[in-house]
């Protein structure tokens, strides 16, 4: 019996990963982290999606992360921006390290050896903890730390946003992901505000995929 725990925010990428996990594993659970994120709606959306997909869902309190690493995702007084030569103000130091580590602890208690996360090196905004080399390194570290054979899966690692939409479509989840997820930095479900970096990236990818799909249908 193969069991997986999905690191789940209720956004486009993690929801696509949740559908991917449901296809590839016998049992799937989701874990969401409460780190006093700017929009609490994110947690509600994650819970709602997990319930609709009949996936057991755990929310873990990670509020210490907010205290340690103030950033635009947790503080309304910090602008969402990226200055040349610097990481975006939305980068949270240590977030994926902590999230995956705590997800691993939870997974072991539940008898799961597989962790699934939506990190991506293709469209990763320069976040160092979205890189493949980091994931591979952490996988080894977790196995050594807990003497337990985890496998971290990153279905989106080498996909751009258009290809991520294509994957969602192949999983029969394109309309679900489009209309029920929350990716927007301004806390607007579905297509979002259309202006923040997350919305721009999401829309550009969707437009590209739909145009490619339309072109393939015409041929």
GIDA-V959600 format. One record per residue. N is the residue number from 1. RES is the residue in three letters. SS is DSSP state (H for helix, E for strand, L for the rest). PSI is psi in whole degrees, 0 to 359 (none if undefined). OMEGA is omega as a letter, one per 30 degrees, with the letter a starting at -180 (none if undefined). Layout:
N;RES;SS;PSI;OMEGA, N;RES;SS;PSI;OMEGA
This chain:
1;UNK;L;113;a, 2;UNK;L;125;a, 3;UNK;E;139;a, 4;UNK;E;149;l, 5;UNK;E;125;a, 6;UNK;E;127;l, 7;UNK;E;117;a, 8;UNK;L;120;l, 9;UNK;L;347;a, 10;UNK;L;8;l, 11;UNK;L;180;a, 12;UNK;H;308;a, 13;UNK;H;312;a, 14;UNK;H;331;l, 15;UNK;H;320;l, 16;UNK;H;319;l, 17;UNK;H;326;l, 18;UNK;H;316;l, 19;UNK;H;320;l, 20;UNK;H;316;a, 21;UNK;H;320;l, 22;UNK;H;332;l, 23;UNK;H;328;a, 24;UNK;H;347;a, 25;UNK;L;152;a, 26;UNK;L;321;l, 27;UNK;E;139;l, 28;UNK;E;135;l, 29;UNK;E;160;a, 30;UNK;E;147;l, 31;UNK;E;131;l, 32;UNK;E;145;a, 33;UNK;E;129;l, 34;UNK;E;104;a, 35;UNK;L;33;a, 36;UNK;L;42;l, 37;UNK;L;156;a, 38;UNK;L;324;a, 39;UNK;L;106;a, 40;UNK;L;342;l, 41;UNK;H;333;l, 42;UNK;H;317;a, 43;UNK;H;320;l, 44;UNK;H;319;l, 45;UNK;H;316;l, 46;UNK;H;316;a, 47;UNK;H;319;a, 48;UNK;H;316;l, 49;UNK;H;315;l, 50;UNK;H;319;l, 51;UNK;H;316;a, 52;UNK;H;326;a, 53;UNK;L;4;l, 54;UNK;L;47;l, 55;UNK;L;122;l, 56;UNK;E;138;a, 57;UNK;E;130;l, 58;UNK;E;135;l, 59;UNK;E;124;a, 60;UNK;E;139;a, 61;UNK;E;115;l, 62;UNK;L;38;a, 63;UNK;H;338;l, 64;UNK;H;330;a, 65;UNK;H;323;l, 66;UNK;H;320;a, 67;UNK;H;322;a, 68;UNK;H;324;a, 69;UNK;L;75;l, 70;UNK;L;136;a, 71;UNK;L;177;a, 72;UNK;L;342;l, 73;UNK;L;345;a, 74;UNK;L;346;a, 75;UNK;L;123;a, 76;UNK;L;343;a, 77;UNK;L;3;l, 78;UNK;L;123;a, 79;UNK;L;148;l, 80;UNK;L;109;a, 81;UNK;L;165;l, 82;UNK;L;115;l, 83;UNK;L;147;a, 84;UNK;L;131;l, 85;UNK;L;4;a, 86;UNK;L;158;l, 87;UNK;L;153;l, 88;UNK;L;153;l, 89;UNK;L;351;l, 90;UNK;L;354;l, 91;UNK;L;131;l, 92;UNK;L;111;a, 93;UNK;L;127;l, 94;UNK;L;3;a, 95;UNK;H;306;a, 96;UNK;H;328;l, 97;UNK;H;311;a, 98;UNK;H;315;a, 99;UNK;H;312;a, 100;UNK;H;327;l, 101;UNK;H;314;l, 102;UNK;H;325;l, 103;UNK;H;323;l, 104;UNK;H;318;l, 105;UNK;H;314;l, 106;UNK;H;316;a, 107;UNK;H;318;a, 108;UNK;H;319;l, 109;UNK;H;332;a, 110;UNK;L;4;l, 111;UNK;L;25;l, 112;UNK;L;137;l, 113;UNK;L;355;a, 114;UNK;E;131;l, 115;UNK;E;137;a, 116;UNK;E;130;l, 117;UNK;L;150;a, 118;UNK;L;22;l, 119;UNK;L;153;a, 120;UNK;L;129;a, 121;UNK;L;346;a, 122;UNK;L;311;l, 123;UNK;L;65;a, 124;UNK;L;7;l, 125;UNK;L;20;l, 126;UNK;L;6;a, 127;UNK;L;120;a, 128;UNK;H;334;a, 129;UNK;H;15;l, 130;UNK;H;3;a, 131;UNK;L;148;l, 132;UNK;H;321;a, 133;UNK;H;324;l, 134;UNK;H;315;a, 135;UNK;H;315;l, 136;UNK;H;319;l, 137;UNK;H;315;a, 138;UNK;H;323;l, 139;UNK;H;313;l, 140;UNK;H;316;a, 141;UNK;H;315;l, 142;UNK;H;318;l, 143;UNK;H;319;l, 144;UNK;H;320;a, 145;UNK;H;325;a, 146;UNK;H;2;a, 147;UNK;L;51;a, 148;UNK;L;136;a, 149;UNK;L;89;l, 150;UNK;L;154;l, 151;UNK;E;121;l, 152;UNK;E;122;a, 153;UNK;E;135;l, 154;UNK;L;78;a, 155;UNK;L;338;a, 156;UNK;L;3;a, 157;UNK;L;317;a, 158;UNK;L;21;l, 159;UNK;L;142;l, 160;UNK;L;179;a, 161;UNK;H;324;l, 162;UNK;H;319;a, 163;UNK;H;330;l, 164;UNK;H;320;l, 165;UNK;H;321;l, 166;UNK;H;317;l, 167;UNK;H;316;l, 168;UNK;H;320;l, 169;UNK;H;316;l, 170;UNK;H;332;l, 171;UNK;L;2;a, 172;UNK;L;26;a, 173;UNK;L;13;a, 174;UNK;H;310;a, 175;UNK;H;324;l, 176;UNK;H;310;a, 177;UNK;H;320;a, 178;UNK;H;319;a, 179;UNK;H;346;a, 180;UNK;H;359;a, 181;UNK;L;163;l, 182;UNK;L;107;l, 183;UNK;L;334;a, 184;UNK;L;132;l, 185;UNK;L;344;l, 186;UNK;L;10;l, 187;UNK;L;32;a, 188;UNK;L;122;a, 189;UNK;L;158;l, 190;UNK;L;236;a, 191;UNK;L;351;l, 192;UNK;L;198;a, 193;UNK;L;338;a, 194;UNK;L;0;a, 195;UNK;L;328;a, 196;UNK;L;161;a, 197;UNK;H;322;a, 198;UNK;H;318;a, 199;UNK;H;320;l, 200;UNK;H;315;l, 201;UNK;H;316;a, 202;UNK;H;312;a, 203;UNK;H;319;l, 204;UNK;H;319;l, 205;UNK;H;318;l, 206;UNK;H;315;l, 207;UNK;H;317;a, 208;UNK;H;314;a, 209;UNK;H;317;a, 210;UNK;H;324;l, 211;UNK;H;319;l, 212;UNK;H;320;l, 213;UNK;H;318;l, 214;UNK;H;318;l, 215;UNK;H;322;l, 216;UNK;H;324;l, 217;UNK;H;328;a, 218;UNK;H;325;a, 219;UNK;L;none;none
